[in-house]
Amino acid sequence: MRAPVVTDQVRLHATKLDAVSDEIDAVNVLKGSAAWDAASEFDKGKNKDDFRQYDDACDRVKAFYAEQHAKQTLAYNVSIREAHSARPKVKMSVWAALELLDQLVDESDPDTSVGQIEHLLQTAEALRRDRKPDWMQLVGLVHDLGKLLVFLGAEGQWDVVGDTFVVGCAFPRAIIYPDTFKLNPDSQDPGLSTECGIYERGCGLDNVLLSWGHDEYIYDVMRRQSSIPKEGLSMLRYHSFYPWHREGAYRYLMGPGDEEQLRAVRVFNAYDLYSKSDAPPDKVALRPYYERLIEKYCPGELEW
């Protein structure tokens, strides 16, 4: 097969295209970014009641949560963190990780059955349309990359995806399908089934153990290997912690700085949740833009 001939006319068109792209970037700089905590605009015409309808969820979703709630014990969470710390790491760029993750469909999500890279690009593009800072757009792109655990020795999806909750204390009714915790042995342990359990009131959420999964994992990866600011790291660590940031549970465990973390996660949540019904993004067209953000905040190959 003959290689295509690059004519002077093709080169001229390419030069003009680069110039237009540079002009667009310049206009965006002049317009400036919206504050990271400004209210979302992209979702104003959406019916929020269409999302997170767990009462009407399919059997796949209900079975997932029954398994997660039974198996996410305090003992498991201590042991999995030790195993994760000792596990040999895999080196991979962020974009390569995105493409690997696209093989996964999240069994816990009642709102979508698309591959993960589509959801991540939808989230990032919603943030971009609202002119959020570029670091926040990157958070949208990588927030679910912790689901790579499915390919890195996870026992199943129950220890990777789904809403997160605190282990080591009582499971509040604010968690979806709360009755399924009856099969979790911690719910029958007098030392682990009180309101505070092993924690002290006001200890701070950074000092409790959340159920192990993709939030904790991507937070750990980006905390060590990126320059994403504190607000972005809070968005990563707590974006699935719906009993806290949506339902108001666990306030008695909050400490200094947690109100700021709560504000950051609530701002981000609109983009994570309500972008799921957007049109499928063009991965090929968007890749150069997001690879520039990746190179700025977490360049090269990361350890996963």
N, C-alpha and C positions, 0 to 999 in steps of 0.2 A: 504494500500500500504506500503510495507516494506521500511524502510530507507536504502539507499545505504551503503554498508560496505566499510569503509575506511581502506584499507590494507596498510601494510608497503611499498609495491611497489608504491601505489598511493602517499603516503607521500614522498617517495624518489623523484618521478617525480615532485611533487609540490615544494620541496626544490630546485631541479635543476632549475625549471622555475623561482623561485624567484631570484636565483643567476644570471641567465642570464639577468633578468630585471634590477637587480642592476648594472650589468656590462654595459648595454646599457646606463643607466642613467649616469654612471661615464664617459663613452666616450663622451656623449653629453656635460657634464660639461667641459671636457678637450678641446673639439672643440670650446666651447664658443658660445655666442649668436652674431648674426649679429646686427649691430647698428639699432635702431628702425627706423631711417630715411634713411637707405640704400634702393636703388631701388629694386623693386620687381623682383624676378626671376621666380616664378612659372608660370607666365602668358605670357612668351615670345613667345610661339607658338600659342597664341590665336588671333583670328581676333576680334579686339576691336569694329569694326563696327557692329558686330552682337548684341550689347547690347544697351539698351535705344533707341529702334526704336519706338518712340511714334507716328510717322506718320502712321505706319502700325499696331498700337496697336488695340486690340479688343474693342468692344463697352463697355465692363465692365470697362476697364481702362479709356476710355474717359468720361464715365458717372461719374466715381468717381471724376475725376479732376474738372469737371464742378460743382459738388456739393461742393467740398472742396473750390474752388475759390470763390464761391458765399457766403459761410457761414463763412469763417475765417475772421471776422472783428476785428477791434481794441476792440470794446466793448465786443465781445465774449471772446477775449483773456484775458482781464482783469477779467471778471467774472469767467471764467473757472479756472484760477489760484487761485482765492479766494475759489472756491468750492473745488478744489483739496486739498488745504491746510487744509480745515476744515473736509474733508472726513475721517471717521474712517479707519484706516489702517489694512491691512491683513498681518499676519505673515506667511512667507513661505521661504524655502531655495531657493537658486538660481537654483539648479537642479530641484526642484519641479516646479518652475516657468517655466523652459524650457519645461518640459513635459506638463504643462497646455497650454502653447503657441502653442504646436504642433497641436492643433485643428484649428488653424487659417491659412487661405490662404489670402495673402495680395492682395486686389483688385486693388491696384495702380501699381503693378509690372508687366511690360510687358515681363520680362525675365524668370520668373519661376512661376509654380503653385504648388510647393512642400510645405509641412508643414514647419514651421519656424525653428524647431530644426535641420532639415537637412541643411537648409541654414546657420544657425549659426555654426554648426560643420564644414561645408565646409569652411567657412571663417576662423575659428580658425585653422583648419588643414593646410590651405594654408600659414598662418602666421608661423605655426610650421615648415613646410617644408623649409621655408626660414630662419629658425633659429632666428626669431624675439624674443625679450625678453618675458618672460612668462607673464608679465603684459599685453603685447600687444596681446598675444594669448587669454587672458581672455577677453580683450575688444572685440575681434572678436566673442567670445562666447556669450557675453551679449549685444552686441550693439543694437539688436532689441527687447530686453526684455521689453522695454517700451510699446510694443504692447499689453501687458497685460491690458492696459486701456480698450480694447474691452470688457473684462470681469469685469471691475470695474466701470461701470456706464457711459461709453462713449455713445454719442448719435448715433454713427455709426462709420464706418471706416474713414469718412472724417475728424474727429478730432483726428485721431490716426496715420495714415500712410501717405505716399506720400511725395513728395519733399516739403521742407519748404521754407518760404520766410518771409520777414519782414512785419509786419503790423504797420500801423501808418504813412506810407509814400507811395509814388507812387509805383505801381506794375510794375517793369521793363519788357520789352519785352523778356528778357532772361529767364523768367519763362516759362515752357512748357504750351502750350495752352493759351497764354496770353489774347486772345480775350474773354475768359470765365469770366474774371474779370469785364466785363461790368455789370454783375448782382450783384456784390458786392457793397453795398451802399457806402463804403468808397471811391470807385473810383469816385464818384460824389461829394464828400465833398471837398471844396476848401482847408480846413486846413489839409487834410490827403492825398491829391493827388499831392503834390509837391515832388520834388526829396528827400528832407530831411524830409518833413512833421513835426512831433512833435519832431524830433531829431535835434541835432546840428552836423554839419560836423566834422568828426574826433572824435565823441563821444566814439567809441569803440563798437564792436559787443556784448560784454557781457552786454551792457547797452541798447540794443534794445529788442523789443518783437518779437520773431519769432512765426510763426503760431504754435499753440499748437498741440503737438503730441508726438510720442514715443521718439523722440530725447530729448526733454526737460525733459520728465518724467524719463527716465533712467539716464540722467545726474544728476537729483536731487537725485535719489535713491543712486547712487554710490558716489556722492559728499559727502553725509552725512554718508554713511555706509561702505565705502571701503577705502583701501589705494592705489588705482590706482593713478599714478602720473598725473600731470597737462596735459601732452601731451595726455594721454589716455582719460582724461575727455573732452578735446577738441574734440577728435575723436568721442566720444559719443554724445556730444551736437550738433555738426555741420555735422554729416555724411550724412544727407539728404538735406543739404543746397546747392543743386546743382547750383542754380543761382549764388552763390558766389564762391564756390571752383572749379566749372567746367567752368562756363560761364563768370566769371570775373565781375559780377554785385556787387553793393553796396560798391565798394572800397572807396567811399567818406565818408562812415560811419566808416571805419576802424580806430583804434587808436593804442596806444602803445601795443605791444605784439600780435597784430592780425596777423602779417606776420608769426610769429612762429606758431600760431594756424592754419593758412592756410596750412603751410608746413606739419603739423601733419595730418590734415584731408586728404590732397592729397595723402600722403603716404598710409594711411589706406584705402582710397577709392578703390584702385586697388584690394585689398583683398575682400572687400565687394561686389564689382561689378562683377569681372571677375572669381570668384570662383563658380558662380552659375551653371555652366555647368559641374562641376566636378562629379566624380562617387559618388553615395550615400554613406555616411559614415556609419561605423558600430557603432551605438550608444552604444551598450552593451560593446564592446571592448574598446571604447574610454572613457567611463564614469569614471573609476578609475583615469585616468590621469587628467581629467579636474576637478574632485572633489578635487584633491589635490591643484590645482590652486585656486579654489573657497575658500577652507579652508585657504589658505595663505593670500588672499586679501580681502575677504568678508565672513568670517566664520559665521556659525550658521544660524538662521532664520533672514531675513531682514523684514523691514516694507515696504509694497507695497501699 
